[in-house]
Amino acid sequence: MTKSLSTNPANDVVIDGKKYNTFTEPPKAMAAERAKASFPVREMTYYLDGGEKVTEYNEAVWEQLERAPAFDNTDYYDVCGDHELLRARTLAKVGAIAEIVTDGRSERDIQKVLSFVSVIDPGAMTRIGVHFGLFLNGVRGSGTSEQFNYWVGEGAANLSNFFGCFCMTELGHGSNVAGVETTATFDRNTEEFVINTPTIAASKWWIGGAAHTATHGLVFARLIVDGKDYGVKNFVVPLRDRNTWNLMPGVSIGDIGKKMGRDGIDNGWVQFSNVRIPRLFMMMKYAKVSKDGKVTQPPLAQLAYGALISGRVSMVYDSYTWARRFLTIAIRYACCRRQFSSSPGGLETKLIDYTFHQRRLLPRLAYAYAMNAGSAELYKIYFAATDRLASTKPTDKEGLQSAIDDVKELFSVSAGLKAFSTWGTAQIIDECRQACGGLGYSGYNGFGQGYNDWVVQCTWEGDNNVLTLSAGRSLIQSGLAIRKGEHVGAAASYLKRELNAKLNGRSLEDLNVLIDGWEHVSAVGISQAVDRYVELEKEGVSQTEAFERLSQQRYDVTRVHTRMYLIKSFFENLKTASPALQPVLTDLALLFALWSIEIDASVFLRYGFLEPKDISTITVLVNKYTGKVREQAIPLTDAFNQSDFVINAPIGNYNGDVYNNYFAKTKAANPPINTHPPYYDSVMKPFFTRKFNDDPDLSALEEEEAEENE
Amino acid sequence: MTKSLSTNPANDVVIDGKKYNTFTEPPKAMAAERAKASFPVREMTYYLDGGEKVTEYNEAVWEQLERAPAFDNTDYYDVCGDHELLRARTLAKVGAIAEIVTDGRSERDIQKVLSFVSVIDPGAMTRIGVHFGLFLNGVRGSGTSEQFNYWVGEGAANLSNFFGCFCMTELGHGSNVAGVETTATFDRNTEEFVINTPTIAASKWWIGGAAHTATHGLVFARLIVDGKDYGVKNFVVPLRDRNTWNLMPGVSIGDIGKKMGRDGIDNGWVQFSNVRIPRLFMMMKYAKVSKDGKVTQPPLAQLAYGALISGRVSMVYDSYTWARRFLTIAIRYACCRRQFSSSPGGLETKLIDYTFHQRRLLPRLAYAYAMNAGSAELYKIYFAATDRLASTKPTDKEGLQSAIDDVKELFSVSAGLKAFSTWGTAQIIDECRQACGGLGYSGYNGFGQGYNDWVVQCTWEGDNNVLTLSAGRSLIQSGLAIRKGEHVGAAASYLKRELNAKLNGRSLEDLNVLIDGWEHVSAVGISQAVDRYVELEKEGVSQTEAFERLSQQRYDVTRVHTRMYLIKSFFENLKTASPALQPVLTDLALLFALWSIEIDASVFLRYGFLEPKDISTITVLVNKYTGKVREQAIPLTDAFNQSDFVINAPIGNYNGDVYNNYFAKTKAANPPINTHPPYYDSVMKPFFTRKFNDDPDLSALEEEEAEENE
């Protein structure tokens, strides 16, 4: 095993007079990259986190998670394949998280803990998230304060023999919540509601926590009083006897079974066969049913779905935390892995030094920085809007209407950001995996499990396509409103601009010029869609049909508007950074804006901001800024401040000792001591030693036949 | 359970006077779609397969697979999570496949069987494929006929106590095969080679079949004779004692463990500690080492890597078979699933009737038809080139050089098609999954397992990015050759055209006009890259560096050229179809070409074929043709002729009874009889019944302290 490596001279590297080879050189390469830092890395962490205090707070949370025995992740990826063990482990993590989140933290801080958990074990995050984020938030949002306190008293605040699930989706109804078919029929005689599932398609489906964990469900059902359908309301329905864990009478629950990812959650289906609950288990903050069956409808129907918005907002932040994790793995690996040399027998080139490899990873590193800024901006809008809604009395209809307007703007902005950020990160995970070649396909580097766990984000809590089309409708409506001189929200106010901008010889390396360009193409795209809408209206086409025919345009305007919003957020946000950070952040911001133009070049050409020759310039500039960012690639990923525990991928560890780390992990997970496969005797040996083409010995039969014929 | 559905009037459908609801209507919807067929579906199957006889042959293969007990797929997705069971099952399938492929079929027919297996169990396909496709093909390609016959005699032809693996990739070397570090040092005294692994990074890695199955490996190692390195050659090395299944002396093997998909294959790592093999175990068709250590180098180095090309070619066909499977699932589901109604209380709309949903699925249906045509074209080139190579004597250097030129054209064309087809299908699987909402995320509808199993195709046997850049270099070289008046292959001959084409008022619904446009943008893109290359050359930039700087351009020209090639193949191929099929195939071809322009609009604008206003027309036309194809969507997917066994996704079954099928599958896989989670006593109960904030009773301590203080 001591044969000299001179047989492949491409692998001889001399550092400080000492020889290194393929196997021993990577950590040296990593250290050299780290030494290139042109900015204070720790300060960048503060910038990304939102300040030194936040960083310290975050580190305390991470430390607590990393120390918790339940969170040991040595065998995480192998356990992910073992359904039953995984679910037991996940519940143990729920217990560890519960300790942290019930210690009196604010809602924002609880969300942050859950976001962190989501990066290291999304199943555990979701499993506890359905209780705190959906059930308990739902009860808080749609129940009276007395009702909320009642369920807290039952154990809901600290999971004391209590676990809530969120029974909204049905097998036959997902995005169209208003169409769910489960019924809650008021029985005036007993002052009860009768909850019922009319067909299999009306079974509650995908209900996280239902199969094993939940004692109660917040059930979305159609309120029926005296034969009249009052639409969908929320009801708390006990699902299990908390002493015996048996199902309550009339409740049927089954396991949804295998999923694409997140098998740690016990998603279930639930059917109700005329299950009776007390009248006061209906959530009555806005809608009410009195003892004698008098129905009060809520002032605004949208109030019923508020619990979902916080999830949507946090998914933009999660898009950032997931993207940074996988980008760090791929970029670190690219700085250590060498492949091909440009001269025969010459030193092989690091992946990160190839132009195309830089282009695959580094604009996406800039994208992660942009998502971080966009998420910070979105959280501001979110807390302003929800605080206002919470502080408005349920009886103050005018105040509510005004608060709802804020929430609508929040819905529209968050819809585009949620959709394109979750898609963006799915694409980043996939590109990073491919950038690691075969080692990206290995289970131990996390991409496979990560991708499968991640992509559900594109579907749940607002399917991305549905959200995108909905945000596109809002943008067109804002464009219409501006033409009519009506008020529009802050995010759409740029639509008032003139539509005649051109590059006109200005520099494409000027942030303000790039913002001008992005605002221009977004505004023109929306304006053209408005033109078409007005035309269709004049032709007598209904509003619904007009928007239907503009489907592709709705998608396109949301895509461009959202990208513009992210670029502007990044540009605004970087102004708050310390001077030492500004140069590298400006490079990142320019790279992100320029690369985004390269991808969406056709709108810049169609809407006249750029001319064909400019596109070649854009490509040259993207090369230039990927080259600049490449020099700071390791410091920029180090600034994410993720421990090896968070990374959980041996080729992405801090020390850069990629082959050693990965080989050790593989060997520990699969000790090579067992050379015989366990199915050798049962399957393998019988196959390999089977007999071939034995002609049967028919002589006895033939003799007999001959004798008979005699 | 018999509550009327009138509570949600959106779900009342009346067909022939009978009422149906969410649950009972889907199969009726499917039947109605099927009745719309405007063409003979069976004839379309013949067209797709390449003739009636081929269809019948294919059906016989499918029947044989579906009947084989080893291929029962009832619990396929659940078993995929159970490493050990999965591998035993996969080996049983290898046995069933071996029966079929060793019955005297042609190489093409064996490839087809393996392609079919890949759709239903890619792990089984790959597991047997490493023996037949890589080991045995490798021995055939690089060994003498005596050597090939020797290994056949040892059992290699029919897996008689013999299984070969392909030890090429190392932990530290993947794409750069010429850089592998394993050594094969000739020992003149014993007439043996000594195979050795110098460092951990030189361990053979990802070796399919090594961990459990392989008795022999075809090892890529550097030939060292008298201290001189002659580059990488192939050697057969025995890995296991075939009687005891113990590892041979000096051979270390371990399991690579968990992967992103394909856990049914026992990929392993292999290290050699001075393992000795007879001289004649070196493959000596082209390279040779005589008894006394005289080395003969092969006439052309590329001859060593020929075994990989067939895999690359078959991946284009596999891209089609995988795409059609997932498209069928998503399109069938879209024809049965209803969501939202355009009027309050009105019937909900089928997903397939939404413009945007059509746009997500139907251009990709057209893409699948195009890939089928592209694959047929590629197979023609492949068989011509490989037959020629095989029939040229190893000593005929001139004949070999000419045959190699054909193979080079094959490499270039197949590189682009392999890369963009495998990426295209990965994207199709993902889009189809998302189009099925939550039910796409369920494990039982196959998308998750399918995606993970599929995407390795983007990395192995030529990483897509490496292939794309390599094909881009070839295209630029072809462009240079044309300027110098040199000969170029058939696939590049269109580069001779004039570069001044414009739409000029011609119809965008004319196939010939669209081909003109695609050829134009591809030719201009390549020509501009050639211009830039020539400039760089004049500036004194090295060839390597010039191509490096043109990385993005190389990617772009390959993307556009490959799309053009696919569109042209489709247009040519559909001319061979019967008249009854031409109208719908023409709609598909137009849709594919138009949609491709919409995606790549910027090059059509940059290179002057289209003007900005044309892009809006393209969008209108894409809407028009998705609308036309939508009417035939079910017949067009039925024509793929896939049984429910192949589909293996209850929401994609032929009968369209989506909810019933899916609920039954979920329930069968997870019988709801067990209401208590298996970890209730060990994890759940202790957590839920833990004590909170019990202030400890310190009275005894306090008394004592008080006493002491007295």
Interface residues (C-beta under 8 A of the other chain):
Chain A: M1 T2 K3 S4 L5 T7 N8 A10 N11 N21 T22 F23 T24 Y77 D78 G81 D82 H83 E84 R87 A88 L91 A92 V94 G95 A98 N158 L159 S160 N161 F162 F163 T169 L171 G172 H173 G174 S175 N176 G179 V180 E181 T183 N196 T197 P198 T199 I200 A201 A202 S203 W205 W206 A211 H212 T213 R222 I224 D229 R242 W245 N246 L247 S252 I253 G254 D255 I256 G257 K258 K259 M260 G261 D263 D266 W269 S273 Q339 F340 S341 S342 E348 Y354 T355 F356 H357 R359 R360 A426 D430 R433 Q434 G437 G438 G440 Y441 S442 G443 Y444 F447 G448 Y451 N452 V455 V456 C458 T459 W460 D463 N464 N465 L469 Q528 T544 E545 E548 R549 S551 Q552 Q553 R554 Y555 A601 S602 L605 R606 Y607 G608 P612 I615 S616 T619 V622 N623 Y659 N660 Y662 F663 T666 K667 A669 N670 P671 P672 T675 H676 P677 P678 Y679 Y680 S682 V683 M684 K685 F687 F688 T689 R690 F692
Chain B: M1 T2 K3 S4 L5 T7 N8 A10 N11 N21 T22 F23 T24 Y77 D78 G81 D82 H83 E84 R87 A88 L91 A92 V94 G95 A98 N158 L159 S160 N161 F162 F163 T169 L171 G172 H173 G174 S175 N176 G179 V180 E181 T183 N196 T197 P198 T199 I200 A201 A202 S203 W205 W206 A211 H212 T213 R222 I224 D229 R242 W245 N246 L247 S252 I253 G254 D255 I256 G257 K258 K259 M260 G261 D263 D266 W269 S273 Q339 F340 S341 S342 S343 E348 Y354 T355 F356 H357 R359 R360 D430 R433 Q434 G437 G438 G440 Y441 S442 G443 Y444 F447 G448 Y451 N452 V455 V456 C458 T459 W460 D463 N464 N465 L469 Q528 T544 E545 E548 R549 S551 Q552 Q553 R554 Y555 A601 S602 L605 R606 Y607 G608 P612 I615 S616 T619 V622 N623 Y659 N660 Y662 F663 T666 K667 A669 N670 P671 P672 T675 H676 P677 P678 Y679 Y680 S682 V683 M684 K685 F687 F688 T689 R690 F692
